[in-house]
Amino acid sequence: MNTFFLYYTVVLTVIIFLPLYRVVEGPTIFDRMLGVGAIGTKTMVLILAIGLIFNRLDMFVDITLAYAVLNFIGTIAIAKFLGTEKADQ
């Protein structure tokens, strides 16, 4: 079973690079924000899969929850910044 999760993490790591293209080449800032959100979500799943590989899922769930909160707060902060920037113009 560990071999399955090891292959799963490698494939997921490769899949994380797909939204990275949208972050780099996104035509608008909102496309880039969606790409960063997708990368954050896939990273949370990757952290949980690593927790399953090391048989320490309890510890990695805490790390994943902290990462999810930081990802959410960062997205809200960027959206708030962009929302106030448009109102000033």
Secondary structure, 3 states (H helix, E strand, C coil): CHHHHHHHHHHHHHHHHHHHHHHHHCCCHHHHHHHHHHHHHHHHHHHHHHHHHCCCHHHHHHHHHHHHHHHHHHHHHHHHHHHHHHHHC
